[in-house]
């Protein structure tokens, strides 16, 4: 009887470990897929900003982003940030982090987010960090939802 209980307990532990491993692998695949899709969206969006197409970058941004700032205010704000830097000379992805929620950021509901951090070089600023927050929008596409330069 004790041997049967021990065998059942061992089997239960093995099954729960297997289930946890499968769940973790599924989450990792989900995160990898999200990062890949978001990276493509980030490249396209940053290309618009790099070309000075600020209003078009707003058009391609997430609906939540559009609720926070008007098209003309965004164009003025990002133009004011980017103009003094001069043209982009290089951009290298430092990190890409997938999450279902943004820690320390208010106003963003649970969802699928990827935060990209780039090491960038501009004509007038040789060491800059760009942070681009991308989210899965209501239509299922990943779109920019925040952009910052340090």
N, C-alpha and C positions, 0 to 999 in steps of 0.2 A: 504494500500500500504506500509506504514512504517513497519507494522507488518510482511508483506511478506519479505521485504528487510532484516529486523532483523533476521527472521527465516532462510533465505538463508545464511546470514553472519554467523550465529551461526552454521548452518550445515557445511558450508565451513571450519570454524575453527575446528569443531569436526573432520571432515574428514582429515584435514591436521595434526592434533594432532595424530590421529589414524595411519596415514601413517608414521609419524615420529617415533612413538613408535614401529611400526612393522619393520621399517628399522633398528632402533637401536637394536631391539631384534635379527634380522637377522645377523647384524654385530657381536653381542655378541656371537651368536651360531658359526659363522664362526671363531671367535677368539678362542673360547673354543675348537673347533675341531682342529684348527691349533696347539694350545698349547699341546693338547693330543698327536697328531701325532709327533710333534717336540720333546716332552719329551721322547718318545720311542727312537727316533733317537739319541737324546743327550745321553741317558743312554748307548746305544750300542757303540757310538763313544768314550765316556769317558772310557768305559771298555777297549777299545783298548789302549788308552793312559795310563791308569792305569797299564796295563800289559807290558808296554814298547814297544808295537807294533806300533811304530810311523810311519813307512812307510805305514803300512796298514791303519792307521788313515787318512793319506793323500789320499790313494786310495778311502776311503769312504767319503771324503769331497766334498763340493759343487764345481761345475766347476769353478765358479768365484774365489774361494779360490785357486784352482790349477793354475789359470792364474797368481796369485800374487806371488807364491813361488814354487820352484821345490820340488820334492819328497825328495831328499837328503838334501836340505837346511832346509826343514821342520823338518825332523828327527833330524838333528843336533840342530836346534833351540829349539824344544820342549824337546829334551833329555837334553839339557843344562839347561832348566828351571826346569824340574822335578827331575833330578838326585840329586841335593843338598837337595831337600825337603824330600827325603826318601819315603817310601811307604805310600800310602793313608791309613789313619786310619778311617776317617769318612767324609761323605759329606751330607749336608742337604740343600735342595732347599730353598732359601730365597725368590726369586721372579722369575716370568715368565711373560714377557710382550710381547704381540703380537702387531705388527705394520705393515703397508704397506710400510713404509720407515724408514730409520735409521737417526735420527736427530743427526747432528754433525759428521757424518761419510761420508767421500767422497768415490766415486768409486763404490757405491752400488746402482743399479737401484731400482726403485719402485718394490715391490714384496711382498711376505709374509715372515715376519721375526718373530722369537721369540728369545728374549734375556733372558737367564737364568743366575741367580746369585746364587752361592752356598757358604755356609759357610763350609769350609773344614778344616780338620786337617790331617797333615802329620807327619811322625815320627820325622822329624827335624824342623817342623814349626807347632806350635799348633794352630795358628789362621791365616788362609789364606782365601782369597776370590777368587773364580774362576768365570770367566765370559765367557760364551759360547754363541756365536751368531750362530743361526741355521736359514737356509733359505730354502724355497721351491725351489728346483733346476729345471732345464729345463725338467726333466723327471717326475716332480710332486712330487717326494720324498723330504722329509726334510733331509738336510745334514748340517754338521758343516761348518761354514764359517768364524770363528774367535774364538780364544781361548786365554785368558789372565789370569794371576795369579797375585794377589796383596798380 
